[in-house]
Amino acid sequence: MRNPGVLLAFDFGLRRIGVAVGQAITQSATPLAALAAQKGEPGWPEVAQLITQWHPNALLVGLPYRMDGGEQAISFAARKFALDLKNRFHLPVHLIDERLTSREAKRQLAENGIKPKDYPSLDSYAAKLILESWMNLPSR
């Protein structure tokens, strides 16, 4: 059974994919352990385990754009990852602009006195920010 309001967000990367879980009702998100990836391909059994554990009703994937708004090579890989998620798990998948989330993650951690290298997963903290920004969109 799907859990109403539960979302999983992914900060796509070629070597690591950050993951966060969030609750739309409380507008809160929590970083989870990042997934190892090889050329953008995660271990799909690990993704399936996350889906089984959290029972999300939708998935979010951060779409990396250049600062000028154009797409880059990794943008196309992130789109493929999002399509693979949709085809494998038959859940709605939403793409969201993730420009500057890694920089913002580093800033927030530093503000809290945490060195990014000492945090378990900067990528998953970025996924948390992606999820929170999507929950705050007025038109979602």
Secondary structure, DSSP 8 states (H G I E B T S, - for coil): ---TTEEEEEE--SSEEEEEEEETTTTEEEE---EEEETTEE-HHHHHHHHHHH--SEEEEEE-B-TTS-B-HHHHHHHHHHHHHHHHH---EEEEE-TTHHHHHHHHHHHTT--GGGSS-HHHHHHHHHHHHHHT-TT-
